């Protein structure tokens, strides 16, 4: 087994296509196929399920090997950075996992900005409504509602963020007026599927409106946002999402506000990786610049000079 075989394996696993992996590696697709075949022979197992519809998907053995291969990649790239200096440090591959709303509405445009500054670093962004497992090497950096309680992690409080009650102007004109919190009993709400919540920090609707009549529930905050735009119910949404959309109006903004936190963390052994720390520092500074949007007093996303 050689490093090139592992490198080709990682690219196919990430792209799920031999042709896409070949383009990223700068080789012919036949070379990638041959390398994968030789790697499977050396391991005496099948690493990919292959189909025209879904491409190359990892088998159970492939998933287990992928975790080891990413660790090997991290160690080799860290060694290269340490020996070769800054030029090598700002290349390679990074994966960031985040909560769905923050990942889609804040991180996605910021990651494009990072890519412009460091074009030799390739990025995977995973905005998902669940926790990212660093112990399974699902990501290099994770941003979550909760900080890890134990483990060899470098962690920091990335930012607090505000949520408010929102509805469309059309909804407010067609329904019972809302002058105080007691008036909310006349209204319908959009909320989470309680039994499928991945964090207790998302249990805020019942605290804000104990008698809320919830007509639509979703595990996705983005789905809740789009449902609120239809003008049939109200929803508690992160300000960094709703404040950027003029179609949504904050309701009882002085009375109803929920505050939560985002934590950023990575494996302690990645502290020596210059490309990981470059992204870490970039995200810290970018999120700090956007504190007004996260706090609900700004309406647009800002970028570092």
Helices and strands as residue ranges (DSSP letters): H 3-15, H 18-25, H 29-43, E 48-51, E 55-58, H 60-84, H 86-89, E 92-98, H 100-102, I 103-107, H 108-117, E 121-127, E 141-144, E 153-168, H 169-174, G 181-186, E 188-191, G 194-196, G 200-202, H 205-208, E 213-217, H 221-228, E 234-238, H 239-242, E 248-251, E 258-267, G 268-272, H 274-289, H 291-295
